Structure formats: structure tokens, C-alpha cells
Amino acid sequence: MRQTWRMLAGRPDLRLVLSAGLISGSGDWILTIGLIYRVYAVTGSTVASALTMASSFAPQVLLGAVAGVFADRWDRKRTMIVADLLLAAGLLPLLLVHHATQVWIVFAVMFAEGAVQQFFSPAQQAMVPRLVPDGELLTANALAGQVSNVSRLAGSALGGILAAAGGILAVTIVDAASFVVSAALLVFVRASGRTASPGPAGGSVRARIAPIGDELRDGLRLTARHRVLRALMIFALVTSVGEGIMGTLFTPFVEHVLHGSSQEFGLIVAAQAVGGIAGGMVAASLGHRVRASRLLSWGAIVFGLVDLAIFLYPLGYVAVWPAVVGMVIVGIPGALCLAGLITLFQRSSEDSYRGRVFGAISTLEGVTILAGTLGAGYLSRFAGIIGVLAIQGGGYVVAGLAMLLWLKDRVGPQAVPPGSEPAAPPLAGTEATRAG
């Protein structure tokens, strides 16, 4: 851990970005938990609560890949700052919500916030490799994962408290303030956010929009032809289906299989964040010594095995406490797996394509999570809650084993040189279009 602290001490830009993420991430969780709580309190409808989540999730499917194109066109630092300010301003209509008949405002705001977030996320992921040398990239991503889990833990706890005490007004003001503070911190980042291949300058709006399709196809073509990127996308596809299953059936699992209360459900969810924080510390300490491909592969295998243990133990013993312990444990390999996955995506894509790669991931995850969500609701009628949840754990084990074989001796601890894998094709005139 001393190496990690020394790295942070010498990387002020990374400290600023992580601090901004911690503050805005906590605000996001406060808003999400608080809104779900208040929407249900105001409407008494679980459907309205579900639509609140769906409204923020839909833009990931609709805009993820296209937003990645703009992350490769625009100054990434400026994109993050502007997005933060738009996210803060976009929350203000929530202050008008006082009755059940006005809940449509919540859906509209959550959709708009989700849309803006699609431009922020790929810009942030593409910016991280500029803040640290390649040898410290895995550690930086592990620390980012820790920040995400701390935000989740703190924001989830505060969201319910603020919603109960101050309603939608309180959670809205806190989240808006978190975005403003985040933007202020990002202003002081000294690393350049300018992309290597900016989009076309000048000309009509139509002339600027026209190349988007070509740029998107170039990014997807690179992902399909690059062996490592192709393998990682398959991994994301398999595991995201599992996450859709988990998101749909875990609440019924706790309620109907474990016979747990809502308070115990919150404890189980928080337990995984605790494990994720511990896992981030482990990943950060291993970042200088272990390959990212090993962290991804073994992290996924262990994650899947622990998940299987969590889902299957009620067949012989029904109690909540083993699930709490299991969720703490599973957070550790989960953090290792995520740090390895993001690092491999960053190292396997050139700077000018990085936004499109992460945009493609976002869209793929959105579509497959949706498929897993819908499939879980249908299959659970025939295979039962435990049987379908076991698919999630088994999927992680299979995907981890596949990556262990596929990535063996192909990805080392250092960056993958742009020419070491089949590169993007000559871009079918896209560069000429940009130059014009």
C-alpha cells in the first residue's frame, strides 16, 4: 500500500479526478436511492419505482456507442466539466415534484441525466491513461473502483436518510451540489484533454454530423478485429447477461428464499461495497506485480464460484447471515476483475479510439443487461429463482476460464503496442473527412 500512497502523492491530476468521482458518485447514489424511496412513498407503486430506474438506464442502450464517438472528438477534460454542470442544472425540474401526478417529471429528468452521463463516462475512462504512466494504470483503475464502492456505500446510506428527512428537495440539492464541486475540481487538472484525432472542424452542422457513422463503424471494426478487444467484448456480453439476471432476481431471492427483511436486504447490498473497497486495496497493491489479464480471469472465476455458493447454500440452510458474509467476500474478486477488465480495454486501444471502445462496451452492456433482465423474469417461472441465479455465477466461471485460455501469453503487464494486433483498417476515408 505504500507504493499506492506514493503514487497518489506524486499524481495530483489523478487525485483530483478520483476526488471528483467520489463526490459526484456519492451524490448520484444519494439521488438514486432517495428518488426510489420518495417515488414509492408518493405513488405507492412499485411500477413507478421500476420506471425511475429504467428511465436512467435507457440512454445507455440508445446513446452509449454514439457518445463514445464524441468522446474521441471533443476535449475530454472539457467534456467532463460541461457534463457535470449540465447534470447539476438538469436536476432542477425535480424541485417541482410534489404529487403523484407529477412523477413523470422524475422519469424525464432521469432519462436526461442518463443521456448526459453517457458522454461523461467514456471521456473519463479515456482520460485516465493520460494521468499515470502505463505501469501504474492498473493501480489507478483499482483506486477508481474503490472510489466507486465508497460512493455507493456512503451515498446509499445517506440517500434514504435525506429522502426521509427532506424529501426530493434534499436529495436534489445535494446531488446538484456534488456535480458543481466535481466540475470545480476537474478545472484544476493539468493534463491535456485534447484528443489525438479531433472531429471535423468548420462547415455546416450536417457536415460535422455526417462522419459520425463512419467513425462509429471504425471503432466497432477495430474492436471486432483486435483479438484482445474481441475477447473482452465477449466477456462483457456473457457477464452482463448475468448482471441483468442478478438485478432482477436478487431482491426476490432475499425476500422469498432467505425470508429476509428490507433492512437485511440493504445490509447485504452494502456488504458487497465493503468487499469492493477491500478488493480495490488488494488490486492496487498487486498492480505493479500481476498482469491485468490474470486479475480479470481469476477474479471472474472466484467471483462466479462465490456467487454460486451464495445462491445455492439456501438449498440446505436458510439464513441471511451467510449471504452477508458471502457478499463481503465476493466484492474482493469483483474489484480485481473490474480493474483488470478496464485496464485491458485501455491498453488495447489507441487514444484516438478509446472513447468509441468504451462507448461500444456501454451499449453492449445495456443491451445484454436488458436481455438478462427480461429473460430472468420469464425463466424463473420454470427453473425457479435459485436455478436462474445460478446461471449468473456459472457464466462468470465460464467467462473467466475462457479469458484465462484466450489471453494467455497475449497480454503482458505493459501496454499493447498499437501494431501488435490487427489494427483498424485504413478508416475508409475518415481521416480525409476529418482533415477537410
C-alpha positions in Angstrom: 0.0 0.0 0.0 2.9 2.3 0.5 3.6 2.3 -3.3 -0.1 3.2 -3.8 0.1 6.2 -1.5 3.4 7.3 -3.0 1.8 7.1 -6.5 -1.1 9.2 -5.4 1.2 11.7 -3.7 3.0 12.2 -7.0 -0.1 12.3 -9.3 -2.1 15.4 -8.4 -4.3 15.1 -11.5 -5.3 11.5 -10.5 -6.1 12.8 -7.0 -8.4 15.5 -8.5 -10.2 13.1 -10.8 -10.7 10.5 -8.1 -11.9 13.1 -5.6 -14.3 14.5 -8.2 -15.6 10.9 -8.8 -16.0 10.3 -5.1 -18.1 13.4 -4.6 -20.3 13.2 -7.7 -20.7 9.4 -7.3 -21.9 9.8 -3.7 -24.4 12.4 -4.9 -25.6 10.0 -7.7 -26.3 7.2 -5.2 -28.0 9.7 -2.8 -30.3 10.8 -5.6 -31.0 7.3 -7.0 -31.8 5.7 -3.6 -33.6 8.9 -2.4 -35.8 9.1 -5.5 -36.8 5.5 -5.5 -37.7 5.9 -1.8 -39.7 9.1 -2.4 -41.4 8.0 -5.7 -42.7 4.9 -3.9 -43.8 7.0 -0.9 -45.6 9.5 -3.1 -47.2 7.0 -5.6 -47.4 3.7 -3.6 -46.5 2.0 -6.9 -43.6 -0.4 -7.4 -44.1 0.1 -11.2 -43.3 3.8 -10.7 -40.1 2.9 -8.8 -39.1 0.5 -11.6 -39.7 3.1 -14.2 -37.5 5.5 -12.3 -34.6 3.1 -12.7 -35.5 2.2 -16.3 -35.5 5.9 -17.3 -31.9 6.4 -16.3 -30.9 3.1 -17.8 -32.4 3.5 -21.3 -29.9 6.1 -22.6 -27.1 3.6 -22.1 -28.7 1.4 -24.8 -29.7 4.3 -27.1 -26.6 6.6 -26.9 -23.7 4.6 -25.5 -21.9 3.9 -28.8 -22.6 7.3 -30.3 -21.4 9.2 -27.2 -18.1 7.3 -27.5 -17.6 8.9 -30.9 -17.9 12.4 -29.4 -15.5 11.4 -26.6 -12.9 10.8 -29.3 -13.7 14.1 -30.9 -14.0 16.5 -28.1 -11.6 17.7 -25.4 -12.2 15.0 -22.7 -11.4 17.2 -19.7 -13.8 19.9 -21.0 -16.4 17.3 -21.8 -16.4 16.1 -18.2 -16.6 19.6 -16.8 -19.5 20.6 -19.1 -21.3 17.3 -18.4 -21.1 17.9 -14.7 -22.6 21.3 -15.0 -25.4 20.1 -17.3 -26.1 17.2 -14.8 -26.4 19.8 -12.0 -28.7 22.0 -14.0 -30.7 19.1 -15.3 -31.8 18.1 -11.7 -33.6 21.4 -11.0 -37.0 20.3 -12.5 -37.2 17.7 -9.7 -37.9 20.6 -7.3 -41.4 20.9 -9.0 -42.4 17.3 -8.0 -44.9 17.4 -5.1 -47.7 15.0 -6.1 -48.1 11.6 -7.7 -49.4 13.2 -10.9 -46.1 14.9 -11.4 -43.9 11.8 -11.2 -43.5 11.9 -15.0 -41.0 14.8 -14.3 -38.8 12.3 -12.4 -38.8 9.9 -15.4 -37.9 12.8 -17.8 -35.1 14.1 -15.6 -33.6 10.7 -15.0 -33.6 10.0 -18.8 -31.9 13.3 -19.5 -29.4 12.8 -16.7 -28.6 9.3 -18.1 -28.1 10.7 -21.5 -25.6 13.3 -20.4 -23.8 10.7 -18.3 -23.2 8.7 -21.5 -20.9 11.4 -22.7 -19.1 11.8 -19.3 -18.3 8.1 -18.8 -16.3 7.3 -21.9 -14.4 10.6 -21.7 -13.4 9.8 -18.1 -12.3 6.2 -18.9 -10.3 7.5 -21.9 -8.7 10.2 -19.8 -7.3 8.0 -17.1 -4.3 6.6 -19.1 -3.1 10.2 -19.6 -2.9 10.8 -15.8 -0.4 8.0 -15.0 2.4 6.0 -16.7 1.3 2.7 -18.1 3.0 0.8 -15.3 0.6 2.5 -12.8 -2.5 2.2 -14.9 -3.9 -1.0 -13.2 -3.3 0.6 -9.8 -5.1 3.8 -10.9 -8.1 1.7 -12.1 -8.2 -0.2 -8.9 -8.3 3.0 -6.9 -11.1 4.2 -9.2 -13.0 1.1 -8.3 -12.5 1.8 -4.6 -13.9 5.3 -5.1 -17.0 3.8 -6.8 -17.6 1.4 -3.9 -17.1 4.1 -1.3 -19.5 6.3 -3.2 -22.0 3.5 -3.3 -21.7 2.7 0.4 -21.9 6.3 1.6 -24.5 7.5 -1.0 -26.8 4.6 -0.5 -26.9 5.1 3.3 -27.3 8.9 3.1 -29.9 8.7 0.3 -32.6 7.0 2.4 -31.9 9.3 5.4 -32.0 12.5 3.3 -35.2 11.4 1.4 -36.9 10.6 4.7 -35.9 13.9 6.3 -36.0 16.4 3.4 -37.8 14.6 0.5 -36.9 15.2 -3.1 -35.7 18.7 -2.4 -32.9 17.5 -0.1 -31.6 14.8 -2.4 -31.8 17.1 -5.5 -29.8 19.9 -3.9 -27.2 17.6 -2.5 -26.7 15.8 -5.9 -26.6 19.1 -7.8 -24.0 20.5 -5.4 -21.9 17.3 -5.8 -21.8 17.9 -9.6 -20.7 21.5 -9.2 -17.9 20.6 -6.8 -16.8 17.8 -9.2 -16.6 20.2 -12.1 -14.6 22.7 -10.0 -12.1 20.0 -9.1 -11.7 18.9 -12.7 -10.9 22.5 -13.7 -7.6 22.2 -11.9 -6.5 19.0 -13.8 -3.4 20.0 -15.7 -3.2 17.1 -18.2 -4.5 17.9 -21.6 -7.9 16.5 -22.6 -7.4 17.1 -26.3 -7.8 14.1 -28.5 -5.3 12.8 -30.9 -7.8 12.9 -33.8 -10.4 15.6 -33.3 -13.5 15.6 -35.4 -14.1 17.7 -38.4 -13.8 21.5 -37.8 -15.8 24.1 -39.6 -18.5 23.6 -42.1 -22.2 23.1 -41.6 -23.8 21.2 -38.8 -24.7 18.5 -41.4 -21.1 18.2 -42.5 -20.0 17.7 -38.9 -22.6 15.1 -38.2 -22.2 13.1 -41.4 -18.9 11.4 -40.4 -20.3 10.0 -37.1 -21.4 6.8 -38.8 -18.0 6.2 -40.3 -16.2 6.9 -37.0 -18.6 4.6 -35.2 -18.0 1.8 -37.7 -14.2 2.3 -37.5 -14.3 1.9 -33.7 -16.6 -1.2 -33.9 -14.3 -2.7 -36.7 -11.3 -2.2 -34.5 -13.0 -3.9 -31.6 -14.1 -6.9 -33.8 -10.6 -7.4 -35.4 -8.4 -6.9 -32.4 -8.1 -10.3 -30.6 -7.9 -8.9 -27.1 -10.7 -6.4 -27.5 -12.9 -9.0 -29.2 -12.3 -11.4 -26.3 -13.1 -8.7 -23.8 -16.3 -7.7 -25.5 -17.4 -11.4 -25.4 -16.6 -11.5 -21.7 -18.7 -8.3 -21.1 -21.5 -9.8 -23.1 -21.7 -13.0 -21.1 -21.2 -11.4 -17.7 -23.7 -8.5 -18.4 -26.5 -11.0 -19.1 -25.7 -12.4 -15.6 -25.8 -8.9 -14.1 -29.3 -8.4 -15.6 -30.4 -11.7 -14.0 -28.9 -10.6 -10.7 -30.6 -7.2 -10.8 -34.0 -8.8 -11.5 -33.9 -11.8 -9.1 -31.7 -10.8 -6.1 -34.5 -8.9 -4.3 -36.9 -11.9 -4.7 -34.0 -14.2 -3.6 -33.6 -12.3 -0.3 -37.3 -11.9 0.3 -38.7 -15.3 -0.8 -35.7 -17.7 -0.5 -33.9 -16.2 2.5 -37.0 -14.7 4.1 -35.1 -11.5 4.8 -36.5 -8.1 5.6 -35.9 -4.8 3.7 -33.3 -3.8 6.3 -31.5 -7.1 5.8 -31.6 -6.6 2.0 -29.9 -3.2 2.5 -27.3 -4.8 4.7 -26.5 -7.5 2.0 -26.1 -4.8 -0.7 -23.9 -2.7 1.5 -21.7 -5.7 2.3 -20.6 -6.1 -1.4 -19.5 -2.5 -1.4 -17.4 -3.2 1.7 -15.8 -6.1 -0.1 -15.3 -4.0 -3.1 -13.3 -1.4 -1.1 -11.1 -4.2 0.3 -10.7 -5.7 -3.2 -9.7 -2.3 -4.5 -6.9 -2.1 -1.9 -5.7 -5.6 -2.9 -5.8 -4.8 -6.7 -3.9 -1.5 -6.1 -1.2 -3.4 -4.2 -1.0 -6.0 -6.9 -1.0 -3.5 -9.8 2.8 -3.5 -10.1 3.3 -7.2 -9.9 0.4 -9.1 -11.5 -0.8 -9.0 -15.1 -4.2 -7.4 -15.7 -5.3 -10.5 -17.7 -4.6 -12.6 -14.6 -6.7 -10.3 -12.4 -9.5 -10.4 -14.9 -9.5 -14.2 -15.4 -9.0 -15.4 -11.8 -11.1 -12.6 -10.4 -14.1 -13.7 -12.6 -13.6 -17.4 -11.7 -13.5 -16.7 -8.0 -16.4 -14.2 -8.2 -18.5 -16.8 -10.0 -17.7 -19.5 -7.5 -18.6 -17.4 -4.5 -21.8 -16.2 -6.2 -22.7 -19.9 -6.8 -22.1 -20.6 -3.1 -24.3 -17.6 -2.1 -27.2 -18.7 -4.4 -27.0 -22.5 -3.6 -26.5 -22.6 0.2 -30.2 -22.0 0.9 -30.9 -25.4 -0.6 -29.6 -26.8 2.7 -29.7 -24.0 5.2 -31.9 -20.9 5.2 -30.5 -17.8 6.9 -29.4 -14.3 5.9 -26.0 -14.1 7.6 -24.1 -16.4 5.1 -25.3 -14.1 2.3 -23.9 -11.1 4.1 -20.5 -12.8 4.6 -20.6 -14.1 1.0 -21.3 -10.6 -0.4 -18.3 -9.1 1.5 -16.1 -11.9 0.1 -17.4 -11.6 -3.4 -16.7 -7.9 -3.5 -12.9 -8.6 -3.4 -12.6 -10.8 -6.6 -15.2 -8.5 -8.2 -13.0 -5.5 -7.7 -9.9 -7.4 -9.1 -11.9 -8.5 -12.1 -13.2 -5.0 -12.9 -9.8 -3.4 -12.5 -8.2 -5.9 -14.9 -11.0 -5.5 -17.4 -10.8 -1.7 -17.7 -7.0 -1.8 -17.8 -7.0 -4.3 -20.7 -9.5 -2.2 -22.6 -7.4 0.9 -22.1 -4.1 -0.8 -23.0 -5.5 -2.5 -26.1 -7.0 0.6 -27.7 -5.2 3.7 -29.0 -6.1 7.1 -27.5 -8.0 8.2 -30.6 -10.3 5.2 -30.4 -10.6 4.8 -26.7 -13.9 6.7 -26.3 -15.5 4.6 -29.1 -14.3 1.4 -27.5 -15.9 2.3 -24.1 -19.0 3.6 -25.8 -19.4 0.2 -27.5 -18.9 -1.5 -24.2 -21.6 0.7 -22.7 -24.1 -0.1 -25.4 -23.3 -3.8 -25.3 -23.7 -4.0 -21.6 -27.0 -2.1 -21.8 -28.5 -4.4 -24.4 -27.3 -7.6 -22.6 -28.4 -6.5 -19.2 -31.8 -5.8 -20.6 -31.8 -9.2 -22.2 -30.8 -10.8 -18.9 -33.5 -8.8 -17.0 -36.3 -9.9 -19.3 -35.0 -13.5 -19.6 -34.7 -13.8 -15.8 -38.3 -12.8 -15.2 -39.5 -15.4 -17.8 -37.2 -18.3 -16.9 -37.6 -18.0 -13.1 -41.2 -19.3 -13.6 -39.9 -22.6 -14.8 -36.4 -23.0 -13.3 -37.0 -21.2 -10.1 -35.2 -18.2 -8.6 -32.1 -20.2 -7.4 -31.8 -22.1 -10.7 -31.7 -18.9 -12.8 -29.4 -17.1 -10.4 -27.0 -20.0 -10.7 -26.7 -19.1 -14.4 -25.1 -15.8 -13.3 -22.4 -17.4 -11.2 -21.8 -20.1 -13.8 -21.5 -17.5 -16.5 -18.7 -15.7 -14.6 -16.8 -19.0 -14.1 -17.0 -20.0 -17.7 -16.1 -16.5 -18.9 -13.1 -16.4 -16.6 -11.8 -19.7 -17.7 -12.2 -18.6 -21.4 -10.2 -15.5 -20.7 -7.6 -17.5 -18.9 -7.0 -19.5 -22.0 -7.6 -16.8 -24.6 -5.4 -14.1 -23.0 -2.6 -16.5 -22.0 0.7 -15.1 -23.2 -1.0 -12.4 -25.3 -1.3 -9.6 -22.9 1.7 -8.6 -20.7 1.9 -6.1 -17.9 2.9 -3.3 -20.3 0.8 -1.6 -22.9 0.0 -3.5 -26.1 1.7 -1.7 -28.9 -0.8 -0.4 -31.5 0.8 -2.6 -34.2 0.9 -5.8 -32.2 -2.6 -6.8 -33.1 -4.6 -6.3 -36.3 -5.2 -2.6 -36.3 -8.1 -0.7 -37.5 -8.4 -0.6 -41.3 -7.3 2.4 -43.2 -10.5 4.0 -41.9 -12.2 4.2 -45.3 -11.7 7.9 -45.9 -12.5 9.0 -42.4 -9.1 10.7 -41.9 -9.6 12.6 -45.1 -13.0 13.7 -44.0 -11.6 15.0 -40.7 -8.8 16.8 -42.4 -11.3 18.5 -44.7 
